[in-house]
Amino acid sequence: MLPPRRFLPSFSLLSAFEAAARTGSVTAAANELGLTQSAVSRQISALEGQLGVALFLRERQTIRLTLAGNTYAREVREALRRISDASLSLRANPSGGTLNLAVLPFFGTRWLMPRLGRFIDAHPGIMVNLITRLEPFDFRFDALDAAIHFGAARWPGAALTFLRDEDVVPACSPAFREKFGLRTAADLMHAPLLHLNTRPDAWELFLTENGVAFDALHGMLFDQFMTMVEAATAGLGAALLPRFLVSRELDEGRLVEAVPARAMGTGQYHLAYPPDRAGYPPLAAFRDWIVSEIEADRLRLAGASANSSAVSS
C-alpha cells in the first residue's frame, strides 16, 4: 500500500532535485533536463514546500545540499535507478516474467551457466538477468528478486531455500604434487599454499581437521576462485577448492587431489529471496528448477561413485 499522495512528489520534481543535487548546479540540471533555470528552481522550491524541508542552501549563485537534502538525494537517486531498471527490463521483455538474480561469480560461471539454457528452454517467457554479488544485501533497496548465497543459513529479511552442501578438496597440478613429494597432509607444510581472501582461515581449518600442527601459513592471496584455480592448474601452489566446481579439471587430470585427506565441509548454498516475492512466478519456477537440477547432480554423482566402487572391488 502506497503512503498518502502528499508524501509522493511528482517524477518531474524528483528529477529536477536529483539532477541539481548530482551536478551541484541549477544551470547544469536545467541543461540536462532541457528546461530553463527558472523552471528547475521552481520545481525544487515546490518539492521543498511539499516536504516542508529545506534541501539546498542558496549562496549567491551557488547551491549546496543540506544534511537532510544529502540523505534524501541518495535515496531518491536509488529509487529513480530502480524505476529505470524496471522500465528497461519491461522493454526487453514486454510479456513480463523477468528474474533478476544475484550470483556468486565462480558458482555462476562453473555451475549455473552451463545449465541455465535448460531453464530458459523450459520457460521461454522468462528473461533472466544476472548480476554478480559477493555479499548479502538488503532486498528492500535493490532491484533483485533472488540471490545465490553461500555460508551459514542466515540472511536478515530474506527467506532461504537450501540448495546443497559444499566440501573442499586440496588440489594442485600433477607436476606440483610430484615436485613436492606430497603424500600426506603434513607434507603440505613444505609446499606453497594458495589462499582466498574471503576464506582466510580455510587452510588452518583443513590442517587442524587432518591433525597437522602448524605455526603460520603463507602463500599467494586471491580475491576470486577462478584465478586461484588457474594458478593451481599452472603449478603455483595447492588450493582448497569446492570439489563440485572443479570437477572438470579433476576429470581431465589438470588438477589432482594433492593428498588423500578427509573431505572438509565449508558451508551451504541457498537461494535467498524476499518472503513477499516467494510466489512471484519466474522466481517460483527458477526455485523449483534449480532444486531439481541439484538433486539430479547428486544422484548422478552417487551413481558414478557406486559404479567406481563396484569396479574397484
C-alpha positions in Angstrom: 0.0 0.0 0.0 1.4 3.4 -1.0 1.6 6.3 1.5 -0.8 9.3 1.2 -0.3 11.3 -2.0 1.1 14.3 -0.2 4.2 12.2 0.6 4.7 11.2 -3.1 6.2 14.1 -5.0 5.8 14.0 -8.8 8.5 12.5 -11.0 9.3 15.9 -12.5 10.1 17.4 -9.1 12.2 14.5 -8.1 14.1 14.5 -11.4 14.9 18.2 -11.1 16.1 17.8 -7.5 18.2 14.7 -8.3 19.9 16.4 -11.3 20.7 19.6 -9.3 21.9 17.5 -6.3 24.2 15.4 -8.5 25.6 18.3 -10.6 25.6 20.9 -7.8 24.2 23.4 -10.2 20.7 24.5 -11.3 22.1 25.6 -14.6 23.7 22.1 -15.3 20.5 20.4 -14.2 18.4 22.7 -16.5 20.7 21.8 -19.4 20.5 18.1 -18.7 16.7 18.1 -18.4 16.1 20.5 -21.3 14.4 23.1 -19.1 15.1 26.7 -18.1 16.9 27.6 -14.9 13.8 29.2 -13.5 11.7 26.1 -14.2 14.2 23.9 -12.3 14.4 26.4 -9.4 10.6 26.4 -9.2 10.4 22.6 -9.2 13.0 22.4 -6.4 11.1 25.0 -4.4 7.8 23.2 -4.9 9.5 20.0 -3.7 10.8 21.7 -0.6 7.4 23.2 0.0 5.7 19.8 -0.3 8.2 18.1 2.1 8.4 21.1 4.5 12.2 20.7 4.5 15.0 22.8 3.0 17.0 20.6 0.6 19.6 23.2 -0.5 21.5 26.1 1.0 21.4 29.1 -1.5 24.6 31.1 -1.5 24.8 33.8 -4.2 24.7 31.9 -7.5 25.5 28.5 -6.0 23.6 25.8 -4.2 24.7 23.3 -1.6 22.8 20.3 -0.2 21.7 20.5 3.4 22.3 17.5 5.6 18.7 16.4 5.1 19.0 17.1 1.3 22.1 15.0 1.0 20.4 12.0 2.6 17.3 12.5 0.5 19.3 12.8 -2.7 20.9 9.3 -2.2 17.5 7.7 -1.6 15.8 9.5 -4.5 18.7 8.6 -6.8 18.4 4.9 -5.9 14.6 5.0 -6.4 14.9 6.6 -9.8 17.5 4.0 -10.7 15.2 1.2 -9.8 12.4 2.7 -11.8 14.8 3.0 -14.8 15.9 -0.7 -14.4 12.3 -1.8 -14.2 11.5 0.1 -17.3 14.5 -1.4 -19.2 13.5 -4.9 -18.1 9.9 -4.4 -19.2 11.1 -3.1 -22.6 13.5 -6.0 -23.0 10.7 -8.5 -22.1 7.3 -6.8 -22.7 5.5 -10.1 -21.9 6.7 -9.8 -18.4 8.4 -12.6 -16.4 11.8 -11.1 -15.7 14.0 -12.7 -13.0 16.8 -10.5 -11.7 19.3 -12.9 -10.0 22.4 -12.1 -8.0 25.1 -14.8 -8.4 28.4 -15.7 -6.9 31.0 -15.4 -9.7 32.5 -18.9 -9.5 29.2 -20.7 -8.9 27.6 -18.7 -11.7 30.4 -19.4 -14.2 31.1 -23.0 -13.4 27.8 -24.5 -12.3 24.9 -22.2 -13.3 25.8 -21.0 -16.8 26.3 -24.5 -18.3 22.8 -25.4 -17.1 20.9 -22.2 -17.5 20.0 -22.9 -21.1 17.8 -25.8 -19.9 15.8 -23.4 -17.7 15.4 -20.9 -20.5 14.3 -23.6 -22.9 11.7 -24.8 -20.4 10.5 -21.3 -19.6 10.9 -19.3 -22.8 8.8 -16.4 -21.5 11.1 -15.7 -18.6 14.0 -13.3 -19.1 16.9 -13.9 -16.6 19.3 -11.1 -15.7 22.4 -12.0 -13.8 24.3 -9.6 -11.5 27.4 -10.6 -9.6 27.3 -10.1 -5.8 29.7 -11.5 -3.2 27.9 -10.4 0.0 24.4 -10.3 1.3 22.4 -7.1 0.7 19.1 -5.6 1.6 16.4 -6.7 -0.9 14.3 -3.7 0.1 16.8 -1.4 -1.5 17.9 -3.4 -4.5 16.0 -4.4 -7.7 16.8 -8.1 -7.4 14.4 -10.9 -7.0 16.8 -13.5 -5.6 20.4 -14.4 -4.9 22.6 -17.4 -4.6 24.0 -17.3 -1.1 26.9 -19.3 0.4 27.8 -19.7 4.0 25.6 -20.0 7.1 21.8 -20.3 6.7 21.4 -16.6 7.6 20.3 -13.6 5.6 18.3 -10.9 7.5 15.0 -10.2 5.9 15.2 -13.0 3.4 13.7 -16.5 3.0 16.2 -19.2 2.2 15.8 -22.4 0.2 18.6 -24.9 0.8 20.4 -26.0 -2.4 23.5 -28.0 -1.4 26.4 -28.5 1.0 30.0 -27.7 -0.1 33.1 -29.7 0.6 36.6 -28.7 -0.5 39.5 -30.7 -1.7 43.2 -29.8 -1.6 44.0 -29.7 -5.3 47.1 -29.0 -7.3 48.7 -29.9 -10.7 50.1 -33.4 -11.1 53.6 -31.9 -11.6 53.3 -29.8 -8.4 52.4 -32.9 -6.4 55.3 -34.8 -7.7 57.8 -31.9 -7.3 57.0 -31.5 -3.6 56.5 -35.2 -2.9 53.0 -34.8 -1.5 51.8 -38.0 0.2 50.2 -36.9 3.5 48.5 -33.8 4.8 51.7 -32.9 6.8 53.6 -32.7 3.5 51.6 -29.6 2.6 53.5 -27.6 5.2 56.5 -27.7 2.9 54.7 -26.6 -0.3 53.3 -23.2 -1.4 49.6 -22.8 -0.4 47.1 -20.6 -2.2 44.6 -18.6 -0.1 41.3 -17.0 -0.9 40.8 -13.6 0.9 37.1 -14.3 1.7 38.1 -17.6 3.4 41.4 -16.6 5.1 41.3 -19.5 7.7 40.5 -22.3 5.2 43.9 -23.9 5.3 44.1 -23.6 9.1 40.8 -25.4 9.5 41.8 -28.1 7.0 45.2 -28.8 8.6 43.7 -28.9 12.1 40.9 -31.2 11.0 43.6 -33.5 9.5 45.8 -33.5 12.6 48.6 -31.3 11.3 50.3 -28.9 13.6 51.4 -25.5 12.3 52.7 -22.1 13.4 52.0 -19.8 10.5 50.8 -20.3 6.9 52.0 -18.1 4.0 51.3 -18.0 0.3 49.7 -16.2 -2.6 46.4 -14.4 -1.9 43.5 -14.3 -4.3 40.1 -12.5 -4.4 38.4 -14.9 -6.8 38.2 -18.7 -7.0 38.6 -18.5 -10.8 42.1 -17.0 -10.7 43.1 -19.3 -7.9 42.0 -22.4 -9.9 44.2 -21.2 -12.8 47.1 -20.6 -10.5 46.8 -24.2 -9.1 46.5 -25.6 -12.6 49.6 -23.7 -13.6 51.6 -25.3 -10.7 51.9 -22.2 -8.5 50.6 -23.9 -5.4 47.9 -26.1 -3.7 44.5 -24.7 -3.2 41.4 -25.7 -1.3 38.7 -25.8 -3.9 35.0 -26.8 -3.9 35.0 -30.3 -5.4 31.8 -29.9 -7.4 33.0 -26.7 -9.0 36.4 -28.1 -10.2 35.1 -31.5 -11.4 36.1 -30.6 -14.9 39.8 -30.1 -14.0 39.8 -33.2 -11.8 38.2 -35.3 -14.5 40.6 -34.1 -17.2 43.6 -34.6 -14.9 44.7 -30.9 -15.0 44.1 -30.9 -11.2 44.6 -33.8 -8.8 44.0 -34.2 -5.1 47.2 -33.0 -3.5 47.0 -35.6 -0.7 44.4 -38.1 0.4 42.5 -36.3 3.2 39.2 -36.2 4.9 36.7 -34.0 3.0 36.0 -30.8 4.8 32.6 -29.2 4.8 32.8 -25.4 4.5 29.2 -24.2 4.2 25.9 -24.4 2.3 24.4 -22.8 -0.8 21.0 -21.3 -0.5 18.6 -19.4 -2.8 17.7 -16.2 -0.9 14.7 -14.0 -1.8 12.3 -11.6 -0.2 9.5 -13.5 1.6 6.8 -11.5 -0.2 8.3 -12.5 -3.6 8.2 -16.2 -2.9 5.1 -16.7 -5.1 6.4 -14.5 -8.0 6.0 -16.9 -11.0 9.5 -16.5 -12.5 11.1 -16.9 -9.1 9.0 -19.9 -8.2 9.8 -21.5 -11.5 13.6 -20.9 -11.0 13.5 -22.2 -7.4 11.8 -25.4 -8.5 14.2 -25.8 -11.4 17.5 -25.2 -9.5 16.5 -27.6 -6.7 15.7 -30.3 -9.2 19.0 -29.7 -11.1 21.0 -30.0 -7.9 19.2 -33.2 -6.9 19.9 -34.6 -10.4 23.6 -33.8 -9.9 23.6 -35.5 -6.5 22.0 -38.7 -7.9 24.5 -38.6 -10.9 27.5 -38.3 -8.6 26.1 -41.0 -6.3 25.7 -43.4 -9.2 29.2 -42.7 -10.5 30.6 -43.3 -7.1 28.8 -46.6 -6.8 30.0 -47.7 -10.2 33.5 -46.8 -9.3 33.3 -48.8 -6.1 31.9 -51.8 -7.9 34.7 -51.8 -10.5 37.4 -51.5 -7.8 36.0 -54.4 -5.8 
